[in-house]
């Protein structure tokens, strides 16, 4: 039930970005269909996963694509990128234990070298929800320590090249990294990571629209401060039932050094009720138990597409009274600015390759 709500919120969180301010006529321009076949392997980031891997990974996905053409200024900044929705399917290295993955996702793809109407090298980021046919079960599937739920988060990053074959047809190929995890909403949750190469065809239903130039706005505030509060739930282990609350209070100084990028440095105050397993102050109420808190400092970067941004943070703990999984933590996800002051936040906090919890939150911009 919790992960089903997670899928609904993902759609509600991202979908307005793709349709905001576009007429039905402009939506029709640049529509296309892309299919890809891939081949790769599951990364054995834990011995319990490496021991079970029997096969390589074969992938298939199909996407409905939309080529931007400059009706918004960020189109020009990112060399007229593609965006859209897709479906992904793959095996996971062991059909009996890990099963198969099926995912629905949204994506953005922007050229790094070249332009979208010519041969180009691009990056692609995809985010969505996946259904894995096998998961941990203490009786029927005790070997699967990677995934404990059918429904999971889907993250995918790739580098792709595209070569025009005609006015409507492009040959594509790339290398991609794909991650499946439920954000420790259920345990165990070591996650599954796949690396694969792919080749495919992109067909434009209509002729590709000619790119247009728009006047770029000025950066209104190069320096700003943000405060974000985010919370989530997590489990302790598959041996213990129940959910525990975790939260993050994030203070950031942001430097908007271009219309599409900003750097940040900041402080995190974390609360994690699962730390009760290491605490000697078990008679205290959780809210006043200092063993359940950590403080960290981080550096970060955001890539901005209009009101939506991709967030990456790397941080380290400066206060941790009880054991933590690692001295370094990371954060990756999305933020959406409803207006100049209000931010919505959806990020994943992790320790190396192991998820800690999903951070759902809201924030305020000071400038």
Secondary structure, 3 states (H helix, E strand, C coil): CHHHHHHHHHHHHHHHHHHCCCCHHHHHCCEEEEEEEEEEEECCCCHHHHCCCCCCEEEEEEEEEEECCCCCHHHHHCCCCEEEEEEEEEECCCCCCCCEEEEEEEEEEEEEEECCCCCEEEEEEEEEEEEECCCCECCCECCCCCCCCCEEEEEEEEEEEEEECCCCEEEEEEEEEEEEECCCCCCCCCCEEEEEEEEEEEEECCCCCCCCCCCCCCCCCCEEEEEEEEEEEECCECCECCCEEEEEEEEEEEEEEECCEEEEEEEEEEEEHHHHHHCCCCCCCHHHCHHHEEEEEEEEEEEEECCEEEEEEEEEEEEECCCCCCCEEEEEEEEEECCCCEEEEEEEEEECCEEEEEEEEEEEEEC
